[in-house]
Amino acid sequence: MSIVIFIAFLALVFLNSWRARSKKITFLKFKSLNWFLIAFSAGTTANTGFIITTAVAMGYGMGFSAIVFPLSFLLGDLVYWQFFAPKVHTYAAENSIRTIPEFITSKLSGKVSGFNTLISVCIILSATLYTIAQWNAAGKLYNAFFNIDDAYCIILFSILVIGYCLIGGFLSSVYADIVQGSFMVLLATVTTLVCAWQIPDFSGFLSQSFQTFARSFVFLSENGIVFILGWAAASIGFSFSQPQILDKIIAAKDEKNVKKARYLYMFFVQYTWIGMTFLGMLIKAVYPDLKELQAEKALAIFINLNSSPWLLGLVLAGVFSTIASSAGSLNISIANYISSDILKDRWAINSRLLLILVFMGTIIPAILLVHTTVFNLTIFAVSLGAVLAPCMLIKIFSFRHNKISLICCLLTSIFITVTFKILGYSANLLYDIPVGTFLGLFANSIAYKLSRKSKSPMSPPLKAV
């Protein structure tokens, strides 16, 4: 029965892709998405394999403290969707912009092709790492479900995702996200209820867990306010740099639809993320002896020990939904960025062939990195993408800038991110994003002033008498 449910779910996903099929794998058209499609598609691609592996593991190991993590992201989302997202859409619409490199280099004088390429490389590397994290999560969970080698799980899983992406392209991924998002909500709800039912004194468990958290949490500390502000900044940087989210905002019908989408987007992200974190806490109460290396597989281990055909089928579909929605959109975005900003018109290549090559470029490293944690891969991907945040802020708020100052801004942010990673300062708190953003903005201001002074007209030399 579980396989029947899973196959029926896949049939529904492929049917949606077929209905939205197109001849090319292309960016979404301007003014093509309403608020519901923006919220659901952006939400499903934002909530990745991270929430069904790392979020569960963090709930298992940290208890209520782990819920501070998504709530910190919520703070950043509130700021981004209230103040920044509408401006991103308006600026893109007024200037016919489709991509992040076009956004940052718009209205700059002189040649910008090299700068465009640098921005595209940052996006592609970040999105590639993020996709690798999705395949990594798929390998871990399906290995735990079926006891098949992680590499084979990644290959089989990715073939299914490639299939529906090749059929319908970018638009099909949006409609598939609606189906998959529904299963993600069911996954978070049903698994939590099933696990909670097995705890004899559920209210006592909650009370004890919260008291433990209250005793250990110190607001004015590195694990308190610093953690919250650091991850709120990470949330803003994430939203500014992830093409699978920005593409939907740019394709909105108008600014009103962007504003209207924010509440459903945040509700969906928080409900599923907190739900899976809470599930990890409950699994700890039922099975307290899982080893640390098993924590990212806790969801699959719990289902295997408590499986009914209906529950297993639902979880298989939910896991596929959570990972495939992000992996599919990310790979399509990478292919589009390579085509539009790297290859341009120099080399003609079939869009579906390019998409297959992109998939191979993320699947092979995922197999090689199969023993890396989803957490480490995701955090590095978010940090790398967020180097673009100060440049995006400069554009939407019309801070004074030119090509030289923006290049200095980006290089400063990249330097901070790489340095902090090498030194290990951002292993847990993403210090590099707020510091890199601030110093990037500062570098832009200084470089702009210096470049303007160097171009100021000089007094003519005195003639010799």
FIKOLFI-581339 format. One record per residue: x, y, z of N, C-alpha, C in turn. Coordinates in steps of 0.2 Angstrom, whole numbers, padded with zeros to 4 digits, always signed. Example, Ala and Ser with C-alpha at 12.3 -4.5 7.8 and 13.67 -1.06 7.14 Angstrom:
REM residues 2
+0066-0028+0039+0062-0022+0039+0066-0016+0039
+0064-0011+0035+0068-0005+0036+0064+0000+0039
***
This chain:
REM residues 465
+0004-0006+0000+0000+0000+0000+0004+0006+0000
+0010+0006+0004+0014+0012+0004+0017+0014-0003
+0019+0009-0007+0022+0010-0013+0016+0013-0018
+0010+0010-0017+0005+0013-0021+0003+0020-0020
+0003+0022-0014+0003+0029-0012+0008+0033-0015
+0014+0031-0014+0020+0035-0017+0020+0035-0025
+0018+0030-0028+0017+0030-0035+0012+0035-0037
+0006+0035-0034+0000+0039-0035+0003+0046-0035
+0007+0048-0029+0009+0055-0028+0014+0057-0034
+0018+0052-0036+0023+0054-0042+0019+0055-0048
+0013+0051-0049+0009+0052-0055+0006+0059-0055
+0004+0061-0049+0001+0068-0049+0006+0073-0050
+0012+0072-0048+0018+0077-0049+0019+0078-0057
+0020+0072-0060+0022+0072-0067+0016+0074-0071
+0010+0073-0069+0004+0076-0073+0004+0083-0073
+0005+0086-0067+0006+0093-0066+0011+0096-0071
+0017+0092-0071+0022+0095-0076+0020+0094-0083
+0017+0089-0085+0014+0088-0092+0010+0094-0094
+0005+0096-0089+0001+0101-0091+0004+0108-0092
+0010+0109-0088+0013+0115-0089+0020+0115-0093
+0020+0109-0097+0026+0108-0102+0027+0114-0106
+0033+0115-0108+0036+0120-0113+0041+0117-0117
+0043+0121-0122+0048+0119-0127+0055+0120-0124
+0055+0125-0120+0062+0127-0117+0062+0127-0109
+0068+0126-0106+0068+0127-0099+0070+0134-0098
+0065+0138-0097+0066+0145-0097+0064+0149-0090
+0066+0155-0089+0064+0159-0083+0057+0160-0084
+0054+0161-0078+0047+0163-0078+0045+0169-0081
+0040+0170-0084+0038+0176-0088+0036+0182-0082
+0037+0188-0085+0036+0193-0080+0028+0193-0079
+0026+0195-0073+0019+0196-0072+0015+0190-0073
+0018+0184-0071+0015+0177-0072+0012+0174-0066
+0014+0176-0060+0012+0172-0054+0008+0177-0049
+0003+0174-0046-0001+0177-0041+0002+0176-0034
-0001+0179-0029+0002+0178-0023+0002+0171-0020
-0003+0167-0022-0003+0160-0019+0003+0156-0022
+0004+0157-0029+0009+0153-0032+0016+0155-0029
+0017+0162-0028+0023+0165-0026+0024+0162-0019
+0019+0162-0014+0020+0160-0007+0022+0152-0007
+0018+0148-0011+0018+0141-0010+0025+0139-0013
+0026+0141-0019+0032+0139-0023+0039+0141-0019
+0039+0148-0017+0045+0150-0014+0045+0146-0007
+0040+0145-0004+0040+0142+0003+0043+0135+0002
+0040+0131-0003+0042+0124-0003+0050+0123-0005
+0052+0128-0010+0059+0128-0011+0064+0131-0006
+0061+0135-0001+0065+0137+0004+0066+0132+0009
+0060+0128+0011+0061+0123+0016+0063+0116+0012
+0069+0115+0013+0073+0110+0009+0074+0103+0013
+0078+0099+0011+0080+0093+0015+0083+0095+0021
+0085+0101+0022+0087+0103+0029+0082+0102+0034
+0076+0103+0033+0071+0102+0039+0069+0095+0040
+0070+0091+0036+0068+0084+0037+0074+0079+0040
+0080+0083+0039+0086+0079+0042+0089+0083+0048
+0092+0089+0046+0095+0093+0051+0091+0096+0057
+0085+0099+0054+0080+0101+0059+0078+0096+0064
+0076+0090+0062+0074+0084+0066+0080+0083+0071
+0086+0082+0068+0092+0081+0072+0093+0086+0077
+0092+0092+0076+0093+0098+0081+0088+0097+0086
+0082+0096+0084+0076+0095+0089+0078+0089+0094
+0081+0084+0091+0083+0078+0095+0088+0079+0100
+0093+0083+0098+0099+0084+0102+0098+0090+0106
+0094+0096+0104+0094+0102+0108+0088+0103+0111
+0083+0100+0110+0076+0101+0113+0073+0108+0111
+0070+0111+0116+0067+0118+0114+0072+0123+0111
+0078+0122+0113+0083+0127+0111+0083+0127+0103
+0082+0122+0100+0082+0121+0093+0077+0125+0089
+0071+0127+0093+0066+0131+0090+0068+0138+0089
+0073+0140+0093+0075+0147+0092+0078+0148+0085
+0080+0143+0082+0083+0143+0075+0078+0146+0070
+0072+0142+0069+0068+0145+0064+0064+0151+0066
+0064+0152+0073+0061+0159+0075+0065+0165+0073
+0072+0163+0074+0077+0169+0072+0076+0170+0064
+0075+0165+0060+0074+0165+0053+0068+0169+0052
+0063+0168+0056+0056+0172+0055+0057+0179+0056
+0062+0181+0060+0063+0188+0061+0066+0191+0055
+0071+0188+0052+0074+0190+0046+0069+0190+0040
+0064+0185+0040+0059+0185+0034+0054+0190+0035
+0052+0192+0041+0048+0198+0042+0051+0204+0039
+0057+0205+0041+0060+0211+0038+0061+0211+0030
+0063+0205+0028+0064+0205+0021+0058+0206+0017
+0052+0202+0019+0046+0202+0015+0042+0209+0016
+0043+0212+0021+0040+0218+0022+0043+0224+0019
+0050+0224+0019+0053+0230+0016+0057+0229+0010
+0060+0223+0009+0064+0222+0003+0061+0219-0003
+0057+0213-0002+0054+0210-0007+0050+0214-0012
+0046+0218-0010+0042+0222-0014+0047+0227-0019
+0052+0230-0015+0057+0234-0019+0060+0230-0024
+0062+0224-0023+0066+0219-0028+0061+0219-0034
+0055+0217-0033+0050+0216-0038+0049+0222-0042
+0048+0228-0039+0047+0234-0042+0053+0236-0047
+0059+0236-0044+0065+0238-0047+0066+0233-0053
+0065+0226-0053+0066+0222-0058+0061+0223-0064
+0054+0225-0062+0049+0226-0067+0051+0232-0071
+0053+0237-0067+0054+0244-0070+0060+0244-0075
+0065+0239-0074+0071+0239-0078+0071+0232-0082
+0066+0228-0082+0065+0222-0086+0071+0217-0085
+0072+0216-0078+0077+0212-0075+0075+0205-0074
+0078+0200-0076+0076+0193-0074+0081+0190-0069
+0087+0192-0069+0092+0188-0065+0096+0193-0060
+0099+0190-0055+0102+0193-0050+0108+0197-0053
+0112+0194-0058+0118+0198-0061+0115+0205-0064
+0110+0204-0068+0107+0209-0072+0104+0215-0066
+0102+0212-0061+0099+0217-0056+0105+0221-0053
+0111+0218-0051+0116+0222-0048+0120+0226-0053
+0121+0224-0059+0124+0228-0064+0120+0233-0068
+0114+0233-0067+0109+0238-0071+0112+0245-0070
+0111+0249-0075+0112+0256-0075+0120+0258-0074
+0124+0253-0074+0131+0254-0073+0134+0256-0080
+0139+0261-0080+0142+0263-0086+0148+0258-0087
+0150+0258-0094+0156+0254-0096+0154+0246-0097
+0159+0242-0098+0158+0235-0099+0157+0232-0092
+0152+0228-0092+0150+0224-0085+0150+0217-0086
+0153+0214-0092+0152+0207-0093+0156+0203-0088
+0162+0205-0086+0167+0202-0081+0163+0202-0074
+0161+0208-0072+0157+0208-0066+0151+0204-0066
+0147+0204-0071+0142+0199-0072+0144+0192-0071
+0149+0190-0074+0151+0183-0073+0153+0181-0066
+0157+0186-0063+0159+0185-0056+0152+0184-0051
+0147+0188-0052+0141+0187-0048+0138+0181-0050
+0138+0179-0056+0135+0172-0058+0138+0166-0055
+0145+0167-0055+0149+0161-0052+0147+0161-0045
+0146+0166-0041+0144+0166-0034+0137+0162-0033
+0133+0164-0037+0126+0161-0037+0126+0154-0039
+0130+0152-0044+0130+0145-0046+0133+0141-0041
+0139+0143-0038+0142+0139-0033+0138+0138-0027
+0134+0144-0025+0130+0143-0019+0124+0138-0020
+0121+0139-0026+0115+0135-0028+0117+0128-0029
+0124+0127-0032+0126+0120-0032+0127+0116-0026
+0130+0120-0021+0131+0117-0014+0125+0116-0011
+0120+0120-0012+0113+0119-0009+0110+0113-0012
+0111+0112-0019+0108+0106-0022+0111+0100-0019
+0118+0100-0019+0121+0094-0016+0119+0092-0009
+0117+0097-0005+0114+0096+0001+0107+0092+0001
+0104+0094-0004+0097+0091-0005+0098+0083-0007
+0103+0082-0012+0104+0075-0014+0107+0071-0008
+0111+0075-0004+0114+0072+0002+0108+0069+0007
+0103+0074+0008+0098+0072+0012+0093+0067+0010
+0092+0066+0003+0089+0061+0000+0092+0054+0001
+0099+0054+0000+0103+0048+0001+0102+0045+0008
+0103+0050+0013+0103+0048+0020+0096+0045+0022
+0090+0048+0020+0084+0046+0022+0081+0040+0018
+0082+0040+0012+0080+0034+0008+0084+0028+0010
+0091+0029+0012+0095+0023+0014+0092+0020+0020
+0090+0025+0025+0087+0022+0031+0080+0019+0030
+0076+0021+0025+0070+0018+0023+0071+0011+0021
+0075+0011+0016+0076+0004+0012+0082+0000+0012
+0087+0003+0017+0093+0000+0018+0097-0001+0011
+0096+0004+0007+0100+0004+0000+0106+0009+0001
+0111+0007-0002+0117+0012-0002+0115+0019-0004
+0118+0024+0000+0116+0031-0001+0117+0033-0008
+0122+0031-0011+0124+0033-0018+0118+0031-0023
+0116+0025-0022+0110+0022-0026+0104+0026-0025
+0103+0028-0019+0097+0032-0017+0097+0038-0020
+0103+0041-0020+0104+0048-0024+0102+0048-0031
+0105+0042-0034+0104+0042-0042+0097+0040-0043
+0093+0036-0040+0086+0034-0041+0082+0040-0040
+0083+0044-0034+0079+0050-0032+0080+0055-0038
+0086+0056-0040+0088+0062-0044+0085+0060-0051
+0084+0054-0053+0081+0053-0060+0074+0055-0060
+0070+0054-0054+0063+0056-0054+0063+0063-0055
+0067+0067-0051+0067+0074-0051+0069+0077-0058
+0074+0074-0061+0076+0076-0068+0070+0075-0073
+0066+0069-0072+0061+0068-0076+0055+0073-0077
+0053+0075-0071+0047+0080-0071+0050+0087-0073
+0056+0089-0072+0059+0095-0073+0060+0095-0081
+0062+0090-0084+0063+0090-0091+0057+0091-0095
+0051+0088-0092+0045+0088-0096+0042+0095-0096
+0042+0099-0090+0039+0105-0090+0043+0111-0089
+0049+0111-0087+0053+0117-0086+0052+0121-0080
+0053+0127-0080+0052+0131-0074+0045+0132-0072
+0040+0133-0076+0034+0134-0074+0031+0127-0071
+0033+0122-0074+0030+0115-0071+0033+0114-0064
+0039+0117-0062+0041+0116-0055+0037+0120-0050
+0034+0126-0053+0030+0130-0048+0023+0126-0047
+0020+0123-0052+0014+0119-0051+0015+0113-0047
+0021+0110-0048+0023+0104-0044+0024+0106-0037
+0027+0112-0035+0028+0114-0029+0021+0114-0025
+0016+0116-0028+0009+0116-0024+0007+0109-0022
+0008+0104-0026+0007+0097-0024+0011+0095-0018
+0018+0096-0019+0023+0094-0015+0022+0098-0008
+0021+0104-0008+0020+0108-0002+0014+0106+0002
+0009+0103-0001+0003+0100+0003+0005+0094+0006
+0010+0090+0003+0012+0084+0006+0017+0086+0012
+0021+0091+0011+0025+0093+0017+0021+0095+0023
+0016+0099+0022+0012+0100+0028+0009+0094+0031
+0007+0089+0027+0004+0083+0030+0010+0079+0033
+0015+0079+0030+0021+0076+0034+0022+0079+0041
+0023+0085+0041+0024+0088+0048+0019+0087+0053
+0013+0087+0050+0007+0086+0055+0006+0079+0057
+0006+0075+0052+0004+0068+0054+0010+0064+0058
+0016+0065+0056+0021+0062+0060+0022+0065+0067
+0021+0071+0068+0021+0074+0075+0015+0071+0079
+0009+0070+0076+0004+0068+0080+0005+0060+0082
+0007+0056+0077+0009+0049+0078+0014+0048+0084
+0019+0053+0083+0024+0052+0089+0022+0054+0095
+0018+0060+0095+0015+0063+0102+0011+0058+0105
+0007+0054+0101+0003+0049+0104+0006+0043+0108
+0013+0042+0107+0016+0037+0110+0020+0039+0116
+0019+0046+0118+0022+0048+0124+0016+0048+0130
+0017+0044+0135+0012+0043+0140+0009+0050+0143
+0014+0053+0146+0013+0060+0149+0015+0066+0145
+0011+0067+0140+0013+0072+0135+0014+0079+0138
+0009+0081+0142+0009+0088+0145+0015+0088+0150
+0017+0083+0153+0022+0083+0158+0029+0083+0154
+0029+0080+0148+0035+0080+0144+0037+0087+0142
+0031+0091+0139+0032+0097+0137+0034+0102+0142
+0031+0101+0148+0033+0106+0154+0040+0105+0156
+0042+0099+0156+0049+0097+0158+0054+0100+0153
+0053+0099+0147+0057+0101+0141+0058+0109+0141
+0052+0112+0142+0052+0120+0142+0056+0122+0148
+0055+0119+0154+0059+0121+0160+0066+0120+0159
+0068+0115+0156+0075+0114+0155+0078+0119+0150
+0074+0121+0145+0076+0127+0140+0077+0133+0144
+0072+0135+0148+0071+0141+0152+0077+0142+0156
+0080+0137+0159+0085+0137+0164+0092+0138+0160
+0092+0135+0154+0099+0136+0151+0099+0142+0146
+0094+0145+0144+0094+0150+0139+0095+0157+0142
+0101+0160+0140+0103+0166+0142+0102+0171+0136
+0097+0176+0137+0096+0180+0131+0102+0184+0129
+0105+0188+0134+0111+0192+0133+0117+0188+0133
+0118+0184+0128+0124+0179+0127+0125+0178+0120
+0130+0174+0119+0132+0172+0112+0127+0167+0109
+0124+0163+0114+0119+0158+0111+0112+0161+0112
+0111+0168+0114+0105+0171+0114+0104+0176+0109
+0105+0183+0111+0104+0188+0106+0108+0188+0100
+0115+0186+0101+0119+0186+0096+0117+0180+0091
+0115+0175+0093+0113+0169+0089+0107+0171+0085
+0102+0175+0088+0096+0177+0085+0097+0182+0080
+0101+0187+0081+0102+0192+0076+0107+0189+0070
+0111+0185+0072+0115+0182+0067+0111+0178+0062
+0107+0174+0064+0103+0170+0060+0097+0174+0057
+0095+0179+0060+0090+0184+0056+0094+0187+0050
+0100+0189+0051+0104+0192+0046+0105+0186+0040
+0106+0180+0042+0107+0175+0038+0101+0174+0034
+0095+0174+0037+0088+0174+0033+0088+0179+0028
+0089+0185+0029+0089+0191+0024+0094+0189+0019
+0100+0187+0020+0105+0186+0015+0103+0180+0011
+0100+0175+0014+0097+0169+0010+0092+0171+0005
+0087+0175+0007+0082+0178+0003+0084+0182-0003
+0090+0186-0001+0092+0190-0007+0096+0187-0012
+0099+0181-0010+0103+0177-0015+0101+0171-0018
+0096+0168-0016+0093+0162-0018+0089+0162-0024
+0091+0160-0030+0087+0161-0036+0080+0158-0036
+0080+0152-0033+0073+0149-0033+0068+0153-0029
+0070+0158-0025+0065+0162-0022+0065+0169-0026
+0070+0172-0027+0070+0178-0031+0066+0178-0038
+0067+0172-0041+0064+0171-0048+0056+0172-0047
+0053+0169-0041+0046+0170-0040+0044+0177-0039
+0048+0180-0035+0047+0187-0033+0047+0192-0040
+0052+0191-0044+0052+0195-0050+0047+0193-0055
+0044+0187-0055+0039+0185-0059+0032+0186-0056
+0031+0190-0051+0025+0191-0048+0021+0196-0053
+0014+0196-0052+0010+0200-0056+0011+0207-0055
+0012+0209-0048+0013+0216-0046+0015+0216-0039
+0017+0222-0037+0020+0223-0030+0015+0220-0025
+0008+0222-0026+0003+0220-0021+0003+0212-0020
+0004+0208-0025+0004+0201-0025+0010+0199-0021
+0016+0202-0021+0022+0201-0017+0020+0202-0010
+0017+0207-0008+0016+0209-0001+0011+0204+0002
+0006+0202-0003+0001+0198+0000+0003+0191+0001
+0009+0189-0003+0011+0182-0002+0015+0181+0004
+0017+0186+0008+0022+0186+0013+0020+0182+0019
+0013+0182+0021+0011+0179+0027+0010+0172+0026
+0008+0170+0020+0007+0162+0018+0014+0159+0018
+0019+0163+0015+0025+0160+0014+0028+0159+0021
+0028+0164+0025+0031+0163+0032+0027+0158+0036
+0021+0158+0036+0017+0152+0039+0019+0146+0037
+0020+0145+0030+0022+0138+0028+0029+0136+0030
+0033+0141+0029+0040+0139+0031+0041+0138+0039
+0038+0142+0043+0038+0141+0050+0034+0134+0052
+0028+0133+0049+0024+0127+0052+0028+0121+0050
+0031+0120+0044+0035+0114+0043+0041+0114+0046
+0045+0119+0047+0051+0119+0050+0051+0118+0058
+0046+0121+0061+0045+0120+0068+0042+0114+0069
+0038+0111+0065+0035+0105+0066+0040+0099+0065
+0044+0100+0061+0050+0094+0060+0055+0095+0066
+0056+0101+0069+0060+0102+0074+0057+0099+0081
+0051+0100+0081+0047+0097+0087+0046+0090+0087
+0046+0087+0080+0046+0080+0080+0052+0077+0082
+0058+0080+0081+0064+0078+0083+0064+0077+0091
+0061+0082+0094+0061+0082+0102+0057+0076+0104
+0051+0075+0100+0047+0069+0102+0050+0063+0101
+0054+0062+0096+0057+0056+0094+0062+0054+0100
+0065+0060+0102+0070+0059+0108+0067+0056+0114
+0060+0058+0115+0057+0055+0121+0055+0048+0120
+0054+0046+0114+0051+0039+0113+0058+0035+0112
+0063+0037+0108+0069+0033+0107+0075+0037+0109
+0077+0037+0115+0082+0042+0118+0089+0039+0116
+0090+0034+0113+0097+0031+0113+0100+0031+0106
+0097+0035+0101+0100+0035+0095+0106+0039+0095
+0111+0036+0091+0118+0039+0091+0118+0045+0087
+0123+0049+0088+0124+0056+0085+0123+0055+0077
+0127+0050+0074+0127+0050+0067+0120+0048+0064
+0116+0045+0069+0109+0043+0066+0104+0049+0067
+0106+0054+0070+0101+0059+0071+0098+0062+0065
+0102+0063+0059+0099+0066+0053+0095+0061+0050
+0095+0054+0052+0090+0049+0049+0085+0048+0054
+0084+0052+0059+0079+0050+0065+0072+0049+0062
+0070+0053+0057+0063+0053+0054+0062+0046+0051
+0067+0044+0047+0066+0037+0044+0066+0031+0049
+0071+0032+0054+0071+0027+0059+0065+0026+0063
+0062+0032+0065+0055+0032+0068+0050+0029+0064
+0049+0031+0058+0044+0028+0054+0045+0020+0053
+0051+0018+0052+0052+0011+0051+0050+0007+0057
+0051+0010+0063+0049+0007+0069+0042+0007+0071
+0038+0012+0067+0031+0013+0069+0027+0013+0062
+0029+0009+0057+0026+0010+0051+0020+0006+0050
+0015+0010+0047+0009+0007+0044+0010+0009+0037
+0007+0005+0032+0007+0006+0025+0005+0013+0023
+0000+0016+0026-0003+0022+0025+0002+0028+0027
+0005+0027+0033+0010+0032+0036+0016+0032+0032
+0019+0026+0030+0025+0025+0026+0024+0028+0020
+0018+0027+0016+0017+0030+0010+0017+0038+0010
+0014+0040+0015+0013+0048+0016+0020+0051+0017
+0024+0047+0021+0031+0050+0023+0036+0050+0017
+0035+0044+0013+0039+0044+0007+0038+0049+0002
+0031+0051+0001+0029+0056-0003+0031+0063+0000
+0031+0064+0007+0033+0070+0010+0040+0071+0009
+0044+0066+0010+0051+0067+0010+0053+0069+0003
+0050+0065-0002+0051+0067-0009+0050+0074-0011
+0044+0076-0008+0041+0083-0009+0046+0088-0006
+0048+0087+0000+0053+0092+0003+0059+0093-0001
+0062+0088-0003+0069+0088-0006+0068+0090-0013
+0064+0087-0017+0063+0087-0024+0061+0095-0026
+0057+0098-0022+0055+0104-0024+0061+0109-0024
+0065+0109-0019+0071+0113-0019+0076+0111-0025
+0077+0104-0025+0083+0102-0030+0081+0104-0037
+0074+0103-0039+0072+0104-0045+0073+0111-0047
+0070+0116-0043+0070+0123-0044+0078+0125-0045
+0082+0123-0040+0089+0125-0040+0092+0123-0046
+0091+0117-0049+0095+0115-0055+0092+0118-0061
+0086+0120-0061+0083+0124-0067+0086+0131-0067
+0087+0134-0061+0090+0141-0060+0097+0141-0062
+0101+0136-0060+0108+0135-0062+0108+0135-0069
+0104+0131-0072+0105+0130-0080+0103+0137-0083
+0098+0140-0081+0096+0146-0084+0102+0152-0083
+0105+0152-0077+0110+0157-0076+0116+0155-0080
+0118+0149-0081+0124+0147-0085+0122+0149-0092
+0116+0148-0095+0114+0150-0101+0114+0157-0103
+0111+0161-0098+0110+0168-0099+0116+0172-0097
+0120+0170-0092+0125+0175-0090+0132+0172-0091
+0133+0166-0092+0140+0163-0093+0141+0161-0101
+0136+0157-0104+0137+0156-0111+0135+0162-0115
+0129+0165-0113+0126+0170-0117+0125+0168-0124
+0127+0171-0129+0126+0169-0136+0132+0166-0139
+0137+0165-0135+0143+0162-0138+0143+0155-0140
+0139+0151-0136+0138+0144-0138+0131+0142-0138
+0129+0139-0143+0122+0137-0143+0121+0130-0140
+0117+0129-0135+0116+0122-0132+0109+0121-0131
+0106+0115-0132+0099+0114-0131+0098+0114-0123
+0093+0118-0121+0091+0119-0114+0091+0113-0110
+0087+0108-0113+0087+0101-0109+0093+0098-0108
+0097+0098-0113+0104+0095-0113+0108+0099-0107
+0108+0105-0107+0111+0109-0102+0108+0107-0095
+0102+0106-0095+0099+0104-0088+0101+0098-0086
+0102+0093-0090+0105+0086-0089+0112+0087-0086
+0116+0091-0090+0123+0092-0088+0123+0095-0081
+0119+0100-0079+0119+0103-0073+0117+0098-0067
+0112+0094-0069+0110+0089-0064+0116+0084-0063
+0120+0082-0068+0126+0078-0067+0131+0081-0063
+0131+0088-0064+0136+0092-0060+0135+0093-0053
+0129+0091-0051+0127+0092-0043+0126+0085-0040
+0124+0080-0045+0123+0073-0042+0130+0070-0041
+0135+0070-0045+0142+0067-0044+0145+0069-0038
+0146+0076-0037+0149+0078-0030+0145+0076-0024
+0138+0076-0025+0134+0073-0019+0136+0066-0017
+0137+0062-0022+0139+0055-0021+0146+0055-0018
+0150+0059-0020+0157+0059-0017+0157+0062-0010
+0152+0066-0008+0151+0070-0002+0146+0066+0003
+0144+0060+0001+0138+0057+0004+0139+0057+0012
+0145+0057+0015+0146+0056+0022+0146+0063+0025
+0146+0068+0022+0146+0075+0024+0139+0077+0027
+0138+0081+0032+0132+0082+0035+0128+0087+0031
+0121+0086+0031+0117+0091+0027+0118+0098+0030
+0119+0099+0037+0120+0105+0040+0126+0109+0037
+0131+0106+0037+0138+0109+0035+0137+0111+0028
+0134+0107+0023+0133+0109+0016+0129+0115+0015
+0123+0115+0019+0118+0120+0019+0121+0127+0021
+0124+0127+0027+0127+0133+0030+0132+0136+0025
+0136+0132+0022+0141+0135+0018+0138+0138+0012
+0133+0135+0009+0129+0137+0003+0126+0144+0005
+0123+0144+0011+0119+0150+0012+0124+0156+0013
+0130+0155+0016+0135+0160+0017+0138+0162+0011
+0139+0158+0006+0142+0160+0000+0137+0164-0004
+0130+0162-0004+0125+0166-0008+0124+0173-0005
+0125+0173+0002+0123+0180+0005+0129+0185+0004
+0134+0183+0000+0139+0189-0001+0136+0194-0006
+0130+0192-0009+0127+0197-0014+0122+0201-0010
+0121+0200-0004+0116+0204+0000+0118+0212+0000
+0124+0214+0001+0125+0221+0002+0124+0224-0005
+0126+0221-0011+0125+0224-0017+0118+0225-0019
+0114+0220-0017+0106+0220-0018+0104+0226-0014
+0106+0227-0008+0103+0232-0004+0105+0239-0007
+0111+0240-0010+0113+0246-0013+0109+0248-0019
+0107+0243-0023+0103+0244-0028+0096+0246-0027
+0092+0242-0022+0085+0244-0021+0084+0250-0017
+0089+0252-0013+0089+0258-0009+0093+0264-0013
+0095+0263-0019+0098+0268-0023+0104+0272-0019
+0108+0268-0015+0114+0271-0012+0119+0273-0018
+0123+0278-0017+0127+0280-0022+0132+0274-0023
+0134+0273-0029+0138+0268-0031+0140+0268-0039
+0145+0265-0041+0147+0264-0047+0150+0257-0048
+0152+0255-0054+0155+0248-0055+0161+0247-0051
+0165+0251-0050+0171+0250-0045+0169+0249-0038
+0164+0253-0036+0162+0252-0029+0158+0246-0027
+0154+0244-0032+0151+0237-0031+0155+0231-0032
+0160+0232-0036+0165+0226-0036+0169+0226-0029
+0171+0232-0027+0174+0232-0020+0170+0229-0015
+0163+0231-0015+0158+0228-0010+0158+0221-0011
+0157+0218-0017+0157+0211-0017+0163+0207-0015
+0169+0210-0017+0175+0206-0015+0176+0207-0008
+0174+0212-0005+0175+0213+0003+0170+0207+0006
+0164+0207+0004+0160+0202+0007+0162+0195+0006
+0165+0193+0000+0168+0187-0001+0174+0185+0003
+0178+0190+0004+0184+0189+0008+0182+0188+0015
+0177+0192+0018+0175+0190+0025+0172+0183+0026
+0168+0181+0021+0165+0175+0021+0170+0169+0021
+0175+0170+0016+0180+0164+0016+0184+0164+0022
+0186+0170+0024+0191+0171+0030+0187+0168+0036
+0181+0170+0037+0178+0167+0043+0177+0160+0043
+0176+0157+0037+0175+0150+0036+0182+0146+0038
+0187+0149+0035+0194+0146+0036+0196+0146+0044
+0194+0152+0047+0196+0153+0054+0191+0149+0059
+0185+0147+0056+0180+0144+0060+0176+0148+0064
+0175+0154+0063+0171+0159+0067+0164+0158+0066
+0162+0156+0060+0155+0156+0058+0152+0149+0058
+0155+0144+0061+0153+0137+0061+0146+0136+0063
+0144+0140+0068+0137+0139+0070+0133+0145+0070
+0136+0151+0070+0132+0157+0070+0131+0162+0064
+0135+0160+0059+0135+0164+0053+0137+0171+0054
+0142+0172+0058+0144+0179+0060+0146+0183+0053
+0148+0179+0048+0151+0182+0042+0146+0185+0038
+0139+0184+0039+0134+0187+0035+0133+0194+0037
+0131+0195+0044+0131+0202+0046+0137+0206+0045
+0143+0203+0047+0149+0207+0047+0151+0208+0039
+0150+0203+0035+0151+0204+0028+0147+0209+0025
+0141+0209+0027+0136+0214+0024+0138+0221+0026
+0139+0222+0032+0141+0229+0035+0147+0231+0031
+0152+0227+0031+0159+0229+0028+0158+0230+0021
+0154+0226+0017+0153+0227+0010+0150+0234+0009
+0145+0236+0013+0142+0242+0012+0147+0248+0013
+0151+0247+0018+0156+0252+0020+0161+0252+0014
+0163+0247+0011+0168+0247+0006+0165+0250+0000
+0159+0249-0001+0156+0253-0007+0156+0260-0006
+0155+0263+0000+0155+0270+0001+0162+0273+0000
+0167+0269+0003+0173+0272+0003+0176+0272-0005
+0175+0266-0008+0177+0265-0015+0174+0270-0020
+0167+0272-0018+0164+0277-0022+0167+0284-0022
+0168+0286-0016+0171+0292-0014+0178+0293-0017
+0182+0288-0017+0189+0288-0019+0189+0288-0027
+0184+0284-0030+0184+0284-0037+0181+0290-0040
+0177+0294-0036+0174+0300-0039+0180+0306-0038
+0184+0305-0033+0189+0310-0032+0194+0309-0038
+0196+0303-0039+0201+0302-0044+0199+0304-0051
+0192+0305-0052+0190+0307-0059+0188+0314-0059
+0189+0318-0053+0188+0325-0053+0193+0329-0057
+0190+0334-0061+0195+0337-0066+0200+0341-0062
+0206+0340-0064+0212+0343-0061+0214+0350-0064
+0217+0354-0060+0218+0361-0063+0224+0360-0068
+0224+0364-0073+0229+0364-0079+0235+0366-0076
+0241+0363-0078+0247+0365-0076+0249+0372-0078
+0253+0375-0073+0256+0382-0075+0261+0382-0081
+0260+0386-0085+0265+0387-0091+0272+0390-0088
+0277+0387-0091+0283+0390-0089+0284+0397-0092
+0287+0402-0089+0288+0408-0091+0295+0409-0095
***
